[in-house]
């Protein structure tokens, strides 16, 4: 079994610790060898930091990878943005000796060296390859009678040449993992559209960010699903707390529950909603909470 170090990123420990706990519960029940990545920093965020100062971005990202190299473990990310930053830096440094040498000059100042002998994984990419949807389905103890609006997010599937996870316009790998839990992944209009958070849009262009989110939410509500499922805490933040901002800005009344995939999978593996931190979300849909508590208790 692959040895992993858990890279938490920024949003999970600061906003959604339930996602961290859900991840640990799932990987423990699936038999993965998981350890904390002690001393890690921000990835740093690829959409902004890399655009302004590539050398510093590479040095910071490489430092995080080196911490895992020294543990003899592969880096596990639970965020699309963290995955993009660490995976892209790791691949770029492995493929460019001059860049690797330049980055190691920075790392030398803190007693570290990037060797390029480990991999960066995303939890969705990892689970899709090992154990895979069919084996995962066989491990489910609590099949979920839920209709799900799945949000892939941008950095999980692009750049496609590096991700190697199939068709970027109509991907299916994440849908297969959702349906392994017993849930139904429901198609909806503009499913592959950005949530409106990334690339500094949420911070620098608030109105435009909320307009993009409102369009997504309208399409999702039309699909009549139980919840939204994502695999990125930043997308999670946008869909969760962003719903409240959309309601305030546009006078809407959205109340669509939001789960990280680790929380959905945790329910299917027999963990309770309390254990998985689902009630930490800003959006609290009582009908949905009652339903998942009933599923967890075997009443549905």
Helices and strands as residue ranges (DSSP letters): E 3-7, H 11-15, H 17-29, E 33-36, H 49-52, H 54-71, E 74-77, H 80-95, H 97-108, E 120-122, H 123-129, H 133-139, E 147-150, H 160-163, H 173-180, E 184-185, H 201-204, H 206-222, E 227-230, H 233-250, E 257-260, H 261-268, G 278-280, H 286-296
